[in-house]
Amino acid sequence: MARLSLIQRILAALVMLLSAGTPAAADDPKMPAGQPPSSPQADDDAAEVARAVRESWPDRPEWLDMYTAILQDESMGPNYGWFRTAVTQTRFGWDATRKKYDRDGDGKISRKEYPGADADFARLDRNHDLALTAADFSFPPSQPSPGAMVFSMADRDGNGKITREEFEAVFRAADSGSQGFLSLADLQEAFPMPSRSSLSGGDRPTKAMLVRGLFKQEIGSLQPGPRIDETAPDFTLRTSDGKSEITLSKVMGRKPVVLIFGNFTCGPFRSHAGNFEKLYQRYKDRANFVMVYVREAHPTDGWRMESNELKGVSTAQPDTYGKRVEVAQKCGRLLGLGFPMLVDTIDDAVGARYSGMPGRFYLIDRSGKIAFKNGRGPYGFKPAELEHSLILLLQEEGLTQQPQVRLGDALLESNSVQVLGDTNPARQ
């Protein structure tokens, strides 16, 4: 009772200090309309209360960190709100992997020490120095790069993949005067230095917009989701085409499961669709891949994104299951991932249980335990990190050779669903 009273007092003080006199402006959450900026004393008090929450309530819910960050006007980034605490969890970090495979104790794992296939070792050896070291297991937050700028410009339909035709369209657009080649000036004009607003994500939301998105679970689930080595919560959901349903426990056992959560209006999730498809193509014979479609991150009646509208990705938040299915089908046609897409119920039962909004990646071992869970999106969206853990799990479970049973076969054997093979019509 005493601890509850302390928590209640902290929350009351937090709301009073962080919320007082800070209604969100229509254009700039840093400067509320018609109000003076907060005083240095108020800022100091708010920071002190936020520290008190962290120190006095170590097992506080993740949403409270996000709520505090929103009201405190923290700068968005990997250390913002719940992103600094809801980080990647994996069984296969560097220390655990070194302990298992570094037989000579020299602080690195040579090709001879790693028992897996050459192709797997090459994927683990991310810096290509012919040894596995701590550097290969470091996945810092992505930074703006020339490659990201080219990708953003070329991926005109927003499906996370650049075709040859799309790349050639970029060339033609940048080729001033149609000379048949690109000059330095052409490239500098085509890819200017990004503005500060674009680096922070653009379409800057107000505090009120973020608070609404938080409690609607559009910017993320209010629940933390299962932890490493916990049993993956079972569920049964229908496929986006409505023809069958999949029960998670019935696709586990023979192979690990890569479970991916995402939605149409989350641009960072869509940008990784090509990465997911390539993962599927590399490991589809050794792992089952399933996607769960969840609540929209940037609906037109929420935190609206101009970048989505420019790519034709625009929808209000579905308020019925049928409407969600329609948007999921549109997303499925755009992304063409190739593996089954399930649609969460309109009450977000599975997405909330797995903390799947706006996107999340899980790796589930053959016994049904969580082996990998990425950090909250979008800053925790690192498919290469998922692949690392997948390779090491496959090695641990002896799945170094490609088994003959695929997801469609396993589903057929369960007698609960129709066969679901490669669902990308381009490859059928």
N, C-alpha and C positions, 0 to 999 in steps of 0.2 A: 504493500500500500504506500509506503514511504517513497519507493522508487517510482511508482506511478505518479504520485504527487509531484515529484521532481520533474518528470517528463512533461507533465501538464504545464508546470510553471515555465519550463524552457520553451515549450511550443507557444505558449501565450506571449512570452517576451519576444520570441522570434517574430511572430506575426505582427506584433505592435511595432517593433523597431524597424523591421524590414518593409512593412507595408505602409506605414504611416506617411502620408504626403507624397506617395509615389504612384499615382494613377498613370496608366500607360498612355502615351501620346499616340496620335494616329500615324505619325511619320517617324518619330525618333524616340525609342524607349529610354534613351539617355537623358532626355530633357522633356519631362511631362509638360503638356500644353498649359500655358497660363500659370505655371508654378516656378518658383525659383529652384535652383539646384539644391540638393540636400547639403547640410552643413558638414564640415569635417568631423565634428563631434558625433553627429548621427551616424556617419560612415564608420567611425571607430567603434561605436556602440554595437552596430550591426555586425561588424567583424568579430567583436568579442563574444556576442551571443552565438554566432555560427561556430566559433571555436568551442564554446561551452557545450554545444550540442554534440560535436564530434568527440569531445573528451568524456562527457557524462553519459553518452548513450552509444557505446561501441557497436552494438548490434542493431542500430537504428535502421529503418527501411531505406532502401536506395532512393525512393522517390523523395524523401525528405532532403537529401543532398541536392537533388535537382530543383526542388522548390526553393530551397535557400539560395541556390545559385541564380535562379531567375530573379528573385526579389532583390538580391544584392547587385544585380547588373554585372556579374562576372563576364569576362570576355569568353566567347565561345571557342572551344578547342578541346583537345584531348584531356586537359585537366579541368574541364568545366563540369560542375555538377556531379552526376553519378558516373560520368566517364572516367574519372580518376580512380574510382574504387571498383566499378564493375568491369574489371579487366579480364583478359583471357585466362582461362583455366585449362590446364592440360596435364596429363600424366607424363608427357614426353618432352619436358624441358631439357636444357643442356645438362644440368647436374645429374638427372636421372639417366639420361642417355650415355653420358660419359662414364658413369659408374658401371653401366652394364656392358659397354663395348670397348672401352679404353683399357685393354688388357696389359699394356706395358706402362701405363701410368704416366705418359708423357704429356697429358693435357689435350690430346687430339685423337681422333679416330681415323686411322688410315683405311685405305680400301681393303687391305688384307684383314683388318680387324672387324670390318663390318660384314656380316654373313649374307646380306641380301644381294639382290640382282644389281648389275651395273646400272641399269636405267633408274632404279630406285635410288641408288647411291648418288647418281648424278643430279637427281632432283633435290636431294637433301643438301648437296654441296652447292649452296647458292652462290658462293663467291668463286667457285670453280678453281680452288687451289689444291684439289685432289686430296683433301682431308676435311673431316668434320670438326669444326671448332665452335667456340661460343658465338662467333660472328655469324655463323650459319643459322643460329637459333635466336637471333635478335631481329625483331620485327617492329621497328619504330613506326610511329604514325606517318602516313604518307604526306609528302610535302608537294607544293606546286612544282611541276617540272615541265620541260618542253614536251615530253611524251604525253603527259596528261592534257596539255593544251591542244596538241595535234588530235588526240583522241576525242576531246570534247567538240572540236570543230568538225571532225570527219564523221562522227557518229550522229548523223542528222536525224535518224528516226528514233534515237535513244534506246536501242535494244542491246547495248553493251558489246556490240560487235561491229567491226569495220570491214565492209566488203571491198573488193578491188574497185568496183564501180564508185563507191563512196570516196575512196582514197583518190581516185582519178578526178572526181568532181572537185576535191580540194585543190588539186594541182591546177585544174583549169581555172578555178576561181582566183587563185593567187598569181597566175601567169598574166601579168599586165601586158596588154597589147598582143596577146596570143603569140608570143615569140617561140614557144615550144621549150622553154627552159625557165627556171626560177633563179632570180638574182637574190643577193643578200637583202636588198631593199624590199623585194617582193615578200620574202619570208618575215622580215621585221614588221611589215605592214599587216601581214596575215596573222601574225602571232605577237601582238604587242604585249608589253608588260601588263600583267593583270592589276586591276585596281584593288584598293584595300577592301572595298565592299565585296568584290568577287572572291577574294581570298578568304573572307569570313563566311562565304556561302551565298551572298546576295539575298535579295528578298527578305531583308532583315525584319524579324517579327517584333511585335510589341510584347511587353510583359504580359498583358492580358491575353494575347494570343497564345503565348507559351504556357501560361497557367491553364487555360482551357484545353490546350493540346495535351498537357500532362495528365489531367484528370479524365480526359476522354481516351487516354492511352494511345494517342496518335503519334506522339514523339517517343513513346516507349511504354512498355508494360509497367504497371505499378508493382508487379511481383518480380523477384529476382530470378526465378527459374531454378531448375535442379542444378546441384553442384556436382563436381567431379566425384565419380564412384558411387553416386546415388543411382537408384534404379530409374530408368527413363519412364515417366508417366505414360501409361498406355492410353490409346484413343482410337476411335474409329471415325473416319471422315469420308465423304464422298468425293470422287474425282470431279474435276471441273466440267467434264462432259456429261456428268450425271449418270453414266452407264454402269458404274461399279463403285465399290467402297473398299478402303484399305484399313485394316487394323494393324497398328504398329507392331504389336507382339507377334503377329503372324508373318512378318517379313524379317524378323530377327532370328538368329540361330545359326544359319549356314554362313552368313557373311556379316560384317559390320554394316551399319546403316549411317549414311550421311543424310542428316535431316536439316533442311534449309527452309527458313521462314522469310517471307518477303511480300512486297505488294507493288502495285503498278506505279504509284505516284512517288515512291522513294527513289529519287535520282541516283544516289550512291549505290543502292542495291541494284538497280537496273544496269549501272555501269559495269558491274561485275558479272553480268549474265554470260559474257563470253568466257570469263575465267571458270565459271561453274560448268559450262558446257564442255570445256577442254578437260576439266577434272573428270567429268562423267566419261568422256571418251577414253581417258587414260586408265580408269579404274573400274569401269562398269562390270568387268568380269570378276572383280574381287570384292566389290562393295555394292550395296543397294543404295540408290539415290531417290529421295522423296522430297518434294517441296510442299509446304503448307502455305496457302494464301491467306493473309491476315488483313486486318483493318488498314485503311489508307493512311499514309503519313502526311500527305499534303493535298487534302481535298480542296475543292474550290470554296467550300464553306468553312474552311479552317485556315491553316497556314499555307496559303496559296503561293505557288511558285511560278513565276513568269517563265523560267526555263522549261518547265513541264509543258506549258501552253505552247511555247514555240515549237516543241517537238510533237505536238498533237496528243500529249498525255495529260488529259484533264478530265476530272470527274468529281462530283460531289460524293460525300461519304455515303455509301450504300446503307439504307435503313431497313432493308429486308434481305433475307438470304438469297432470294432470286436475283436481286440487283447485284449483290456481291459476286454471285456466280457469273453474271454477264461481264463484269469488269475483269474477273479472273480469266475468263475465256479470251477477252481482248488482250490481256497481258500475256497469256500463254501463246497466242498467235504471234505477238510481237517478239517475245524472247526466244521461242522455239528451243527450249532447253533439251528436250529429248527424253526426259524422265517424268514420271507421274506428278501432276499437280493436284493436291487436295485443297478443298475450300473449307476454311474454318467456319463454324456456326456463327450466326450474327451476334451471339452473346460473347464472342471471343474466348470461348472456354479453353481451347488448346493454346492459342496465342498467349493468353494471360498466364497459363500454367507453365509455359516454357519461356516466358518473357520474350516472346517472339516478335514484338512490334518495336521498331519498324522493320527489323530484319535480325536474324540470328542464325548461327550455324552450329550444329551439334554433330559429334561423332559418337555413336553408340556401339559398344563392343558386342560380341556374339552372346554374351550372358545378359545383355540388356542394361549394362551400366554405362553411365556417361564417361567417356574418355577424353573428350575435348569440348569446350564451350568458348566461343569467341567473346571478346568484350562487346559492350553495347555499341550498336551502330549509331551514326555512321563511322565514327573514328575507329571502332573495333572491326570494321569490315576488312579482313585480310585473308583472302582465299589461300594465299601461299602458306600461311600459318596453319590453316586447316589441312592442307595437303601434307605438310611436314608430319603432323600427328597421325594422319591416315597411313602414310607409308610405314611409320614406326609401329603402329598398331597392327597392320597387316603382317609385318615381320614377326611381331610378338605372338600373333595367333597362327603363324605358320602358313599364311596365305600368300606365299611367294610365287606360286604357280596359279594360273588362271583356271578356276573350277568351271565345270560345264553348266551349272545351274545358274540361271539369271533370275532377275526379279519376277519377270513374267511367269517363268516356270514355277517359282516358289508360290506365287499367288494362285496359280492354277491348282497346285497340290493342296492349298488350304481350302479349296472348294467354297471360298467366301466371295471371290471376286472374279471378274473376267481377266483374261491374260492382258497384261500391260507391258508391252515391249517399248521400243523406241517410238516416242510419240511426236517426233519432229517430222512433219510431212515431207520436208525437203530430203530426208534420208530414207523414205519408204519407197 
